Amino acid sequence: MTAQPIVAHCHPFVVGVDTHARNHVYATIDSSNGALLDTQSFPVSSTGINRAVNWVARRTQGAADTLWVIEGAATYGAILAGTVAAHGFPVTEAPRMSKKQNRGVGKTDALDAQRLARASLPLPVDKLRHPRLHEGIRQGLRILVTARSSMAKDRTRSVNALNALVRCNALGIDARKKLTGSQITEVSRWREREKELSLRIARAEAVRLAKHILDLDQHLTANEQQLDELVRVSEAAPLLGEIGFKAITAAKCFVAWSHEGRVRDEAAFACLAGVNPIPASSGNTTRYRINRGGDRSLNSALHMAAITRMTYDEETLIYVEKRRTEGKSNREIRRCIKRYLARRIFKIFSISAQIDEVPVAA
């Protein structure tokens, strides 16, 4: 079995970046011996980032294979990662590190940047975590998915608050069960009435909450339409033809996958989704359990797709009955289906990306 090439053998220099809201701290490491060349802090601005790139170039003799290891490549370091990639440098997300490494050493931004760079040196090159692309359709979908999550949570909080309000105050509406859409619309149309002070305030607050819920419903509908339009012109378009997938779930999957090469294979994509089987055997019992890690948004999308298939897809229903006869629980069967979906999604995205890369004949 051939040994996998590691970062120290493939990249002459490694730059660790500890990112923050105002300043990023950079540490340049010589891969051949792990020696620290220099550390420096630059402001988080286009000018500051360009100065940082030039600073690194001077200390690495302009080596094009210098690897940038950026902490928070999807948050504070997103703009930096995009700029560095545009300059042609390889970029990777910071590896996971144990806090035990700080014991007896201390913690500063400069030390953190050095640790990021040195922790990457022994890693196999094919195990590096490539950041998502922050441009075009991918970034648009990511923004819409994040906004939808925020609006959905806000709507849930508002509905719960409205339910509690009408149950605790005699406002003249049947609240023994959760309020329906028509009841919320009815509340939003209430007018002021001459009542006791507390009831008048409760009534006004109920109207405000109801109107806020209806506004969020409109925004969520518009959000879904935008998601559908963008998904249909992306590599995720074929996913809409699969049972259990709509624009929202397809967008979540595509945002996590991002682009060809970010995830090395379908097994890694399953691990990213948190649907890879985790051994949980003991004694004479051989079983696997659900992975509770990974991208929870992606896992949620696969979960909803699996439930839909287990309810409406004939082929999946046959599979469910087969696994039940083997003694599998519903949770274990659902885990198996989610693992299959991860494999299917990765294959669809990979084929779509390859098709898009094929040049059209003149």
N, C-alpha and C positions, 0 to 999 in steps of 0.2 A: 504494500500500500504506500503510495507516494505521499510525502509530507506536504502539507498545505503551506504555501508561502505566507509569511507573516509581514506585518507592517514594517518592522525594522529592516527587513531585507528588500522591500519594494519601494520605500520612500526615504530619500536621504535626510529629510527634515520633517518634523511634526510640529504644528502650531496648536497649542491648547488655548481655548478662549473661554474665559469665565464671563458670562454675559449678565448685564444688569440694565436697569431702565435708563440710566444716565451715561454710564461709562462701561466699556468692555476692557477686560484685562487680558493681555496676550503674553504667552510664554513660548519661546522658540527653543526646540530641543533637537540636538544632533542625534539622529537615529542610530548611528554607528556605535556610540558609546553611552547614550542617554544623558550627555552633558547639557546643562542649561546654557544657552547662548546669550539670552537676554530676556527681560520682561519689561512691559510698558503698558500704560493705560491710555486709551483714546476715547474721546466723546462719541456718543451714539448719534451720529449725523452723517450725511453723505460725505462731507469734508473729512470728518474724523475717520470714517471707514476707509476712505482712499488713502489717508495718511498711514493708517495701519497696514494696508496692503503694501505700500511702498516701503514702510519700515521693515516688514517681513522680507521683502524682496532683497533689500540691502544686506540683511543678515544671512540669507540663504543663497547669495550669489545668483538670485533670479531663477532658482531651480523650479521648473514647471511641475515636477512631481511632488512638491511639498504638500503634505497632507494637512488639512485644516480640521481639527476636532473641536466642534462648537457645541457648547452646552446650551440647551433650550433652542435648538435650531428651528423649532416650530413656533416659538413665542418671541422672547427678547432677541434671539439671534437670527430671526427669520430674514430680516433685511440684509444682515451681514452674510448669511449663507448664500443668498441669491447673488449678492455682489461678487463674492469670492468665486462662485461657480461661473459667473459671467466672465471673469478674468481667466478661466480655463483651469483653475486649481481643483483637485479632487477634494470633496467635502464629505464629512461623516458626522453623525450625531455622537455626542459624548457617550462613552460606555458606562454601564452601571458599575458603581463602586460602593464598597462597604464603608460606613462611617467609622469603623474600627481603625481604619488607616490613619485617622486624624489623632488618635490617642498618643499622647506624649510628644506630638509634633507641633500641634497648634493649627490654626486656620486663618488664612488671609486670602484675599482674592488672587494674589500672585501665586501662593502655594496651591490653591485650587486649580489654577490654569496649568501649573506644572504637573499636577497629579493627573489631569485629564490627558495631557500629551503622553506621559510615561505609561499610563494604563493602557494606551492604545498600541504601544510598541510590540507586545507579544501576541496581539490578536491576529488570527488568520484573516487575510484580506477579504475572503468571500463571506466573512461573518460581520463585516462592518455594516453599521446601520446607516443607510443613505437617507438623507432628509427628503421630505416631500417637495415637489416643485411649487413655487409660489408665483404662478403666472397664468394668464388666460383662463380657460374654462375650469381647470382644476381649482385655482384659487377662488374663482367665482362661486363654484359649488361649495367649497369649504366655508366661505363666508355665509352663504345661504343656509347651510346645514347648522352652523353655529347659531345664527340668528333664529332659526326655527326652534332649536332646542330651548333658547332663552324665552321665546314667546310662548312655547307650550308650557313651560314651567310657570310662567307668569299667569297664564290662563287657568291652570290647575289651582294655583293659590287663590285667585280671584273667585273661582267657582266655589271653592271650599269656604272662603270668607262669606260669600253671599248665602250659602246654605246655612252656615252657623248663625248669620244675622237674622234670617227670616224664621229660624226655629226658636230663637231666643226672644223674639219680639212679635207681638200680635199685629202683623202687617196685612192680614186678610188674604193670605195665599197658603195653599196646602203644601206644607214642606215636610210631610211625614216621610217622603222619599226624596232622593236627589232631584233637584230642579231640572226640568227638561228644557230643551231649547226654546220651545214656545213660551214656557213660563218666564224664562230669562228675558225674552223679547217683550212680554207683557209688563214685567217690572220696569224695563227701560222706558216705557211709555207713561209711567205714573206721573201724575201732576201733584203739586203741593196741596196739602189739606190742612185745615185748621184742627190740629190735634194737640195732645199733651206734648210738651217740649221734647222728651226723650224719644217718643214715637215719631215726631216730625224729623228729628235728626237721623233716626234709624232709617226712615223712609227715604230721605235724601241720599244717605250712604248706599242704600240698596240700589237706587237708580244709578248712582255713579258706578258702582261695581258692575251692574248689568250692561251699561253702555260700554264700559271698558272691555268686558268679555266679548261683546259683539264686534267691537273694533279689532280686537285680537283675532277673531274668527275671519274677518276680512283680510287682515294682514297674512294670516296663515294660508288662506286660499290663494292669495297673490304669490306668496312664497312658493307654494307647491307648483303653481303654473310656471314660475321662473325655473324651478328645478327641473321640471319636465322638459322645458325648451332646451336647457343646457345639456341635460343627459342625452337627449336625442341626437346631439351633434358631437358627442364624445365617444370614447372607446367603450363606454358603458351602455350604449344604445342597444346592443343585442340582449342585454340582461332584462330589458323590459318585456321581452317575449317569453321569459321564464315564469312559470307559475309561482306566485308568492312575492313577486317583485314589482314594486311601483317606483315612481320617480324618487321618492324619499329614500327607500331602502337601497336603490341602485346608486344614488348619490353618496350615501354613507360608505358603501363598499368601494366606490371609485376614489373617494377622497383618501381612504386608508391605503389603497393600492398605489395611488398617485401616478406612477409612470413605470414603464418597462425598465427593469433593472433595480428598482428600489427593494423589492422582495425577491430573493434569489430563486425560490421555488414554491410549489404549492404547500409543502409541509411548513415552510417558514410563514406563509400567509395564514395557515391554520393556527400557528402559534401566535401570530399577531392578533388574530381574531379571538383567541382564547378558547378555541374549540378542539385543540389537539388533545388526545387521550392522555391522562395522567395515570400511571400505574398506581393501583391502590390494593394490591394483593397481600394476603397474609395467610400462612398455613396452607390449608387445602382450598382456600378461596382465591380464585383468579378473577379480578375485575379491574375496571378503569373508572375514574371519576372525572367530573367536569373540571376544566381549568378555569379558575376564578381570576386569572390575570388577563393580560392583553388589552387591546383597544375595546373598551366597553361599548362605545357607540357602534362599532362594527359588529360586535357580539350581539347587541340588541337587534340590529338589522337582520342578522342571520336567525336569531331566535324567532322574530315575527314571521320571517319567511318559512321557517320550519313548522310553526304552528299552523300557518295557512295551508301548507302542503299536507300536513297530517289531518286537516279537516276537509279539504276539497279535492285533492289530487288522488285519483284512483290508484295510480302506480305506487304512490307513497303509502296509501292505506293498506295495500297488499303487503308491502314491506313491513309496516307496523305490526300487522297480524302475525307475520312470519317470525319477527323478533320476540313477540309476546309469547309465542309457543316455546321459545327457547328460554323463557324465564326472565327476560329483560323487563325492567320497569319503564314507565313512560319517560322518566328523566333520562335514563340510559339510551332509550331509543331516540329521543330528541337530540342527545349529544351526537349520536351516530349520523343523524340526518344533517345536523349543522356541519359536521366534518365533511360530509359529501358535498354540501353546498359550497363550502370554502374551496374544495377542489374544483368544482364546476365553475365558480366565479373566476378563479385564477386562470383557468384555461380560456374562458371567454375573453378576459381582458388581454391575455397574451396574444391570442389570435388576432384580436382587433388592432392591437398595437403594431403587429407585424404587417397587417394589411395596409395600415396607414403609412408605414414606412416604405412600402413598395412604390417606386417612382412610376408615374403614369407615362406611357409611351407617347411620343409626339405624333 
